Amino acid sequence: MKKFLALLLIAGLAATGASAQTRAPAPPAAPPPGTVPTPAPASPLDGTWRGTSDGGSCNAPLDYLLTIESGFVDGSAYDTTARGPVPNPNKSAPPPPGPGLWQIHGVAKVGAPFNLLSLASVKGPEHRRIQLTARGDASGLVVTENGGCRRTARLSR
């Protein structure tokens, strides 16, 4: 029995020693001293863009706020006419609330129209998405909905 326990102890120590020798991968090498990482190239459209659209066929204008950084577009559009839930005295099913906030993402192209994706923040299983087209104009940026209300916004910095 003592021999068995001794062998078990030796096997346990050997396994512990083997696992202790396992090393984590080395971290990536640091850049040589004096070098600076290359930033993404700047775009002439970079900056913060603001503006309000016309109402389109829905008669509901959107307030846009877009940020373009190194050509990447991120922003939102807010429907100032959107209202939350209202009391329902008739006890019937209330109409679903319209989207009040749109998230906008895409990649800007200089000298050509570019597409943006707009996703509505709505509650429940409903998922709304609208394709936008943006183009640089002499004085700013023009964003047009390709579907939905067909609103057009003129944005400036």
C-alpha positions as CSV (number, residue, x, y, z in Angstrom):
1,M,0.0,0.0,0.0
2,K,2.9,2.4,0.8
3,K,4.5,1.6,-2.5
4,F,1.2,2.4,-4.3
5,L,0.8,5.8,-2.5
6,A,4.4,6.6,-3.3
7,L,3.9,5.9,-7.0
8,L,0.7,7.9,-6.9
9,L,2.5,10.8,-5.3
10,I,5.3,10.6,-7.9
11,A,2.8,10.5,-10.8
12,G,1.0,13.5,-9.3
13,L,4.2,15.5,-9.0
14,A,5.3,14.6,-12.6
15,A,1.9,15.8,-13.9
16,T,2.1,19.0,-11.9
17,G,5.6,19.7,-13.2
18,A,4.5,19.0,-16.8
19,S,1.6,21.4,-16.5
20,A,3.7,24.0,-14.9
21,Q,6.0,24.0,-17.9
22,T,3.2,25.0,-20.3
23,R,3.6,28.6,-21.2
24,A,1.2,31.2,-22.5
25,P,2.0,32.5,-26.0
26,A,4.3,35.5,-26.1
27,P,2.7,38.9,-26.6
28,P,3.1,40.5,-30.0
29,A,6.4,42.3,-30.5
30,A,6.3,46.0,-29.7
31,P,7.1,48.3,-32.6
32,P,10.7,49.5,-32.7
33,P,11.4,52.6,-30.7
34,G,10.8,55.9,-32.5
35,T,8.1,54.5,-34.8
36,V,4.5,55.7,-34.7
37,P,1.5,53.6,-35.8
38,T,0.1,54.8,-39.1
39,P,-3.4,56.4,-38.6
40,A,-6.2,55.8,-41.0
41,P,-6.1,58.3,-43.9
42,A,-8.4,61.3,-43.3
43,S,-11.3,62.0,-45.6
44,P,-12.4,65.5,-46.8
45,L,-15.8,64.6,-45.5
46,D,-14.5,64.0,-42.0
47,G,-16.3,66.0,-39.3
48,T,-19.7,66.4,-37.6
49,W,-22.7,67.0,-39.9
50,R,-26.0,68.3,-38.7
51,G,-29.3,69.1,-40.4
52,T,-33.0,68.5,-40.7
53,S,-34.8,66.7,-43.5
54,D,-38.0,67.6,-45.2
55,G,-41.1,65.6,-44.1
56,G,-41.2,63.5,-47.2
57,S,-44.4,61.5,-47.8
58,C,-44.8,60.9,-44.0
59,N,-44.8,64.6,-43.2
60,A,-42.3,63.8,-40.4
61,P,-38.9,65.5,-40.6
62,L,-35.8,64.0,-39.1
63,D,-33.0,65.7,-37.2
64,Y,-29.7,64.3,-38.4
65,L,-26.4,64.1,-36.6
66,L,-23.6,62.3,-38.4
67,T,-20.0,61.9,-37.6
68,I,-17.5,60.9,-40.3
69,E,-14.1,59.9,-39.1
70,S,-11.5,58.5,-41.6
71,G,-14.4,57.8,-44.0
72,F,-16.4,55.8,-41.5
73,V,-20.0,57.2,-40.9
74,D,-21.7,56.8,-37.6
75,G,-24.7,58.8,-36.5
76,S,-28.4,59.0,-35.8
77,A,-31.6,60.7,-37.0
78,Y,-34.4,61.6,-34.6
79,D,-38.1,62.1,-35.5
80,T,-39.2,65.0,-33.5
81,T,-42.9,64.2,-34.2
82,A,-42.7,60.6,-32.8
83,R,-44.7,60.1,-29.6
84,G,-44.6,57.4,-27.0
85,P,-47.6,55.3,-25.9
86,V,-50.8,57.1,-25.1
87,P,-53.7,56.1,-22.8
88,N,-56.2,53.8,-24.6
89,P,-59.7,54.4,-23.2
90,N,-61.4,52.2,-25.9
91,K,-59.6,49.1,-24.7
92,S,-58.7,48.2,-28.3
93,A,-55.3,47.4,-29.5
94,P,-53.2,50.6,-29.8
95,P,-51.4,51.3,-33.0
96,P,-47.7,50.4,-32.9
97,P,-45.5,53.4,-32.2
98,G,-43.5,54.7,-35.1
99,P,-39.7,54.7,-35.0
100,G,-38.4,57.8,-33.3
101,L,-34.6,57.1,-33.5
102,W,-32.6,55.8,-36.4
103,Q,-29.1,54.5,-36.2
104,I,-27.0,55.3,-39.3
105,H,-23.8,53.5,-40.4
106,G,-21.7,53.3,-43.6
107,V,-18.5,54.2,-45.4
108,A,-18.2,57.6,-47.1
109,K,-16.8,57.9,-50.6
110,V,-15.3,61.2,-51.9
111,G,-16.6,62.4,-55.3
112,A,-19.3,59.7,-55.6
113,P,-22.6,58.9,-53.9
114,F,-22.4,56.4,-51.2
115,N,-24.9,54.2,-49.4
116,L,-25.7,54.3,-45.7
117,L,-27.7,51.8,-43.7
118,S,-30.4,53.2,-41.3
119,L,-31.9,50.9,-38.6
120,A,-34.9,52.0,-36.5
121,S,-34.9,51.6,-32.8
122,V,-38.3,50.0,-32.3
123,K,-39.7,47.9,-29.5
124,G,-40.8,44.3,-30.2
125,P,-40.1,41.9,-33.1
126,E,-40.6,44.6,-35.7
127,H,-37.3,45.4,-37.5
128,R,-37.1,48.4,-39.8
129,R,-34.2,49.2,-42.0
130,I,-33.9,51.8,-44.8
131,Q,-31.2,52.4,-47.3
132,L,-29.9,55.9,-47.6
133,T,-27.9,57.6,-50.3
134,A,-25.5,60.4,-49.4
135,R,-23.4,62.6,-51.7
136,G,-21.2,65.5,-51.1
137,D,-22.6,68.8,-52.3
138,A,-20.8,72.1,-52.8
139,S,-22.0,73.4,-49.4
140,G,-22.5,70.2,-47.5
141,L,-23.8,66.7,-47.5
142,V,-27.2,65.6,-49.0
143,V,-28.8,62.5,-47.6
144,T,-31.9,60.9,-49.3
145,E,-34.0,57.9,-48.2
146,N,-34.3,55.2,-50.9
147,G,-37.5,53.9,-49.4
148,G,-40.0,54.7,-46.7
149,C,-40.9,58.4,-46.6
150,R,-38.4,59.4,-49.2
151,R,-37.1,62.3,-47.1
152,T,-34.1,64.5,-48.2
153,A,-31.8,66.2,-45.7
154,R,-29.2,68.9,-46.4
155,L,-26.5,68.6,-43.7
156,S,-23.7,71.1,-42.9
157,R,-20.7,71.1,-40.6
